[in-house]
């Protein structure tokens, strides 16, 4: 299929958002969310320091740092120039700063997409135009929410919402890239099989999203237990996590997804005679997520596994959403006869 200029812009925007999701996952996995404790500057500087000697403490508003510490559950009185000097971590600071930098291409590309979407409106593609407008709104909302993540002291609910909106943004961009042409891509499937495949894939997407919500709750609980038992070995408190209902549901529900994925693969093979790159990617991502989940559950919170677990989940949702769009168009074409 030949890509239009608008579709290429949407694809570039999608890639920048995906990169930001992986970098954001790195921030969370490394615990660098407060690497730059102030916003929009970092330790009062436009370019963050590489060593503590570069920080001009005379120009830092320590009261703001103390307010943030209180929101993070720390004693505000413990925040002094000396404590900030002792706690400064250049690696965490630059990981968080890189996260902020990768958000800039997202903002620029989604703005270009928004301007270009007026051409789609003129071509009577209101759904594509609406998705582009929604994408700009989601980027602005998540930029504001990103500031709240820092200002709230990494409040768990805000972090999860921040991630959820990023994945919703991915779906909006998938739709703009898919629909920004006179002949959107569709699956080559028998007309009679399209409706059934649509509901099988939609159910799988719903299961994946639900599992993601459960996973976010488990991750938030892990962060909270790690904070409460700071300095203790993970083996001393992991039993408390494993006995929680959220953990049990998350672990057990993953097998439901594996089973439904196998059913999805069987239906696809029966109706389409084989697998294309998208079907193979969806099935592969599901099993990759299963392996990563086992690593996180039985080996420990391995940072690389955690980053991949979060980042690949967004790719899985995006891939499934694109497949659903393809089978939906095939279904609509069959309905028109």
PEFENKA-V437254 format. One record per helix or strand. SS is the DSSP state (@ for helix, = for strand). FROM is the first residue (numbers start at 1). LEN is the number of residues. If there is no record, write none. Layout:
ss/from/len
SS/FROM/LEN
SS/FROM/LEN
//
This chain:
ss/from/len
@/5/26
=/42/1
=/45/1
@/52/3
@/57/3
@/62/10
@/76/3
@/81/7
@/90/33
@/126/26
@/156/24
@/191/38
@/234/9
@/245/28
@/277/22
@/303/34
//
